[in-house]
């Protein structure tokens, strides 16, 4: 890759570029033509300057700003008709240090729903620690082994397991449908893959983008960041990961239809539950919502 970039520079491939975003895109295309890893790239940051690895306090401050302006990634937390919960996470699975209380707040609203739609269609990645925290709300009992990250340069292996959580859990038996798209990437793919491999969720939507190699960012200019893969995921169930192939959905539909498909399945589940005192309103809601879906009127 270095030889390719040096030769291209000497041959004038980048001489006509006057905008840094165009430079970043062309360099990324050139290095990915040799190494197809989608985490390997040159990124242009329009508004914020790239965090400096030698200034961790400044880098943390930038992340805190992102968290504050995006509801800590909890883009949608809602109880739908029929007592079906929706948790949409975007644009990122932020580090629990910054967003852990937001996840606890979301789950405190959704824990008593009968089914959950976990919408990751617009989630571009994030923290493996946050993946473990979110997963922890969906299991009970003994800790569950979720994923490993292997560092090839040293051979070190870091294991990720479910962890203690704040507030109530959704639990380990109620159904979960994970919504995906072709842009679901990196840590959001890990969240999807973990739940799928453990048999804890049904994936509905499109095959994901295919990035299983966690990265580090290196500042090469105030607004240009070199993104370099430094680890690889190793799932304890499959013995592999989703790098280059993406996570294959259990129910393949286009991303726009994923919500309706998953919601329909969730409502059918609710209507199949044993009738219990106080659930008449839930049943009536589910029946009405299912009729609306079948008429093609509902979207999400």
GIMO-V273496 format. One record per residue. N is the residue number from 1. RES is the residue in three letters. PHI is phi in degrees with one decimal (* if undefined). OMEGA is omega as a letter, one per 40 degrees, with the letter a starting at -180 (none if undefined). Layout:
N;RES;PHI;OMEGA
N;RES;PHI;OMEGA
This chain:
1;UNK;*;i
2;UNK;-62.5;i
3;UNK;-60.7;i
4;UNK;-62.9;a
5;UNK;-65.4;i
6;UNK;-64.3;a
7;UNK;-64.0;i
8;UNK;-64.0;i
9;UNK;-65.2;a
10;UNK;-66.5;i
11;UNK;-85.7;i
12;UNK;83.2;a
13;UNK;-62.4;a
14;UNK;-106.7;a
15;UNK;-68.0;a
16;UNK;-86.5;a
17;UNK;-88.3;a
18;UNK;-108.5;a
19;UNK;-109.6;a
20;UNK;-63.4;i
21;UNK;-65.9;i
22;UNK;-67.9;i
23;UNK;-61.9;a
24;UNK;-61.3;a
25;UNK;-66.1;a
26;UNK;-70.7;i
27;UNK;-62.6;i
28;UNK;-60.3;i
29;UNK;-61.0;a
30;UNK;-69.0;a
31;UNK;-76.7;i
32;UNK;-75.6;i
33;UNK;-67.0;i
34;UNK;-96.1;i
35;UNK;-119.7;a
36;UNK;-77.8;a
37;UNK;-64.0;a
38;UNK;-73.8;i
39;UNK;-82.2;a
40;UNK;-88.4;a
41;UNK;-164.9;i
42;UNK;-109.9;a
43;UNK;-110.7;i
44;UNK;-103.0;i
45;UNK;-100.7;a
46;UNK;-71.1;a
47;UNK;-94.6;a
48;UNK;-91.8;i
49;UNK;-78.0;a
50;UNK;-67.4;i
51;UNK;-61.0;a
52;UNK;-100.4;a
53;UNK;-62.0;i
54;UNK;-90.0;i
55;UNK;-131.8;a
56;UNK;-61.6;i
57;UNK;-65.0;i
58;UNK;-67.0;i
59;UNK;-65.6;i
60;UNK;-64.4;i
61;UNK;-61.0;i
62;UNK;-64.9;i
63;UNK;-64.7;i
64;UNK;-60.7;i
65;UNK;-62.5;i
66;UNK;-61.1;a
67;UNK;-61.6;a
68;UNK;-63.1;a
69;UNK;-87.0;a
70;UNK;-126.0;a
71;UNK;53.8;i
72;UNK;57.1;i
73;UNK;86.6;a
74;UNK;-87.4;a
75;UNK;-71.1;a
76;UNK;-150.3;i
77;UNK;-131.2;a
78;UNK;-150.2;i
79;UNK;-96.7;i
80;UNK;-85.9;i
81;UNK;-54.2;a
82;UNK;92.1;i
83;UNK;60.4;i
84;UNK;-106.1;a
85;UNK;-92.0;i
86;UNK;-126.6;i
87;UNK;-124.8;i
88;UNK;-102.6;i
89;UNK;-110.2;i
90;UNK;-164.5;e
91;UNK;-84.2;a
92;UNK;-151.7;i
93;UNK;-90.2;a
94;UNK;-70.7;i
95;UNK;-55.9;a
96;UNK;-57.2;i
97;UNK;-59.1;a
98;UNK;-101.7;a
99;UNK;-127.1;a
100;UNK;-62.1;i
101;UNK;-67.4;i
102;UNK;-67.9;i
103;UNK;-64.1;i
104;UNK;-60.9;i
105;UNK;-64.8;i
106;UNK;-62.3;a
107;UNK;-70.8;i
108;UNK;-66.7;i
109;UNK;-89.5;a
110;UNK;-107.7;a
111;UNK;-61.2;a
112;UNK;-93.6;i
113;UNK;-70.3;a
114;UNK;-83.9;a
115;UNK;-158.3;a
116;UNK;-135.1;i
117;UNK;-103.7;i
118;UNK;-101.2;a
119;UNK;-93.9;i
120;UNK;-116.4;a
121;UNK;-65.4;a
122;UNK;-119.1;a
123;UNK;-98.8;a
124;UNK;-97.0;i
125;UNK;136.3;i
126;UNK;138.2;a
127;UNK;-96.9;i
128;UNK;-64.9;i
129;UNK;-65.6;i
130;UNK;-70.1;i
131;UNK;-56.8;a
132;UNK;-63.1;a
133;UNK;-65.6;i
134;UNK;-61.2;i
135;UNK;-58.0;a
136;UNK;-63.6;i
137;UNK;-76.2;a
138;UNK;-109.7;i
139;UNK;-135.1;i
140;UNK;-135.3;i
141;UNK;81.7;a
142;UNK;-65.3;i
143;UNK;-55.1;a
144;UNK;-111.0;i
145;UNK;-76.3;a
146;UNK;-100.3;a
147;UNK;-167.5;i
148;UNK;-123.6;i
149;UNK;-118.4;a
150;UNK;-103.5;i
151;UNK;-100.9;a
152;UNK;-59.7;a
153;UNK;-64.6;a
154;UNK;-120.3;a
155;UNK;81.5;a
156;UNK;-67.1;i
157;UNK;-125.5;i
158;UNK;-110.9;a
159;UNK;-92.6;i
160;UNK;-120.5;a
161;UNK;-126.9;i
162;UNK;-62.5;a
163;UNK;-130.0;i
164;UNK;-60.1;a
165;UNK;-123.9;i
166;UNK;-94.4;i
167;UNK;83.8;a
168;UNK;-73.4;i
169;UNK;-93.5;i
170;UNK;-67.5;i
171;UNK;106.9;a
172;UNK;-103.8;a
173;UNK;-124.3;a
174;UNK;-68.0;a
175;UNK;-72.8;i
176;UNK;-129.1;i
177;UNK;-115.9;i
178;UNK;-100.1;a
179;UNK;-96.3;a
180;UNK;-130.2;i
181;UNK;-139.1;i
182;UNK;-73.3;i
183;UNK;-103.6;i
184;UNK;-60.7;a
185;UNK;-144.5;i
186;UNK;60.9;a
187;UNK;-61.5;i
188;UNK;-69.2;i
189;UNK;-69.3;i
190;UNK;-62.4;i
191;UNK;-57.4;i
192;UNK;-61.9;a
193;UNK;-65.3;i
194;UNK;-56.6;a
195;UNK;-66.3;i
196;UNK;-67.7;a
197;UNK;-66.0;i
198;UNK;-86.0;i
199;UNK;69.7;a
200;UNK;-96.5;a
201;UNK;-149.6;i
202;UNK;-106.3;a
203;UNK;-93.5;a
204;UNK;-124.7;i
205;UNK;139.3;a
206;UNK;-109.0;i
207;UNK;-60.9;a
208;UNK;-77.5;a
209;UNK;-73.8;i
210;UNK;98.5;i
211;UNK;-130.3;a
212;UNK;-116.6;a
213;UNK;-113.5;i
214;UNK;-54.0;a
215;UNK;-119.6;i
216;UNK;-122.6;i
217;UNK;-103.2;a
218;UNK;-125.4;a
219;UNK;-77.5;i
220;UNK;-111.4;i
221;UNK;-167.4;a
222;UNK;-50.7;a
223;UNK;-120.4;a
224;UNK;-120.5;a
225;UNK;-122.8;i
226;UNK;-88.8;i
227;UNK;-99.6;a
228;UNK;-126.6;i
229;UNK;-64.8;a
230;UNK;-128.4;a
231;UNK;-142.4;i
232;UNK;-137.4;i
233;UNK;-80.4;i
234;UNK;-138.7;a
235;UNK;-78.9;a
236;UNK;-71.0;i
237;UNK;-88.9;a
238;UNK;-85.3;a
239;UNK;75.0;a
240;UNK;-146.6;i
241;UNK;-151.3;a
242;UNK;-108.5;a
243;UNK;-58.8;i
244;UNK;78.1;a
245;UNK;-116.6;a
246;UNK;77.1;i
247;UNK;-93.0;a
248;UNK;-81.0;a
249;UNK;-69.3;i
250;UNK;-75.8;i
251;UNK;-125.0;a
252;UNK;-91.2;i
253;UNK;-141.0;i
254;UNK;-67.5;a
255;UNK;-57.6;a
256;UNK;-66.7;a
257;UNK;-93.4;a
258;UNK;-62.9;a
259;UNK;-62.3;a
260;UNK;-60.6;a
261;UNK;-63.4;a
262;UNK;-68.9;a
263;UNK;-64.0;i
264;UNK;-59.7;a
265;UNK;-64.2;i
266;UNK;-65.4;i
267;UNK;-64.8;i
268;UNK;-63.2;i
269;UNK;-63.9;a
270;UNK;-59.8;a
271;UNK;-70.8;i
272;UNK;-90.6;i
273;UNK;-70.7;i
274;UNK;-59.3;i
275;UNK;-70.3;a
276;UNK;-130.6;i
277;UNK;-56.9;i
278;UNK;84.3;a
279;UNK;-102.0;a
280;UNK;-58.2;a
281;UNK;-63.4;i
282;UNK;-60.9;i
283;UNK;-62.0;i
284;UNK;-64.6;i
285;UNK;-60.5;a
286;UNK;-63.4;i
287;UNK;-62.6;a
288;UNK;-66.4;a
289;UNK;-66.4;i
290;UNK;-66.7;i
291;UNK;-63.9;i
292;UNK;-65.1;i
293;UNK;-62.7;a
294;UNK;-67.6;i
295;UNK;-82.0;i
296;UNK;84.1;a
297;UNK;-90.2;a
298;UNK;-96.3;i
299;UNK;-137.8;i
300;UNK;-161.1;none
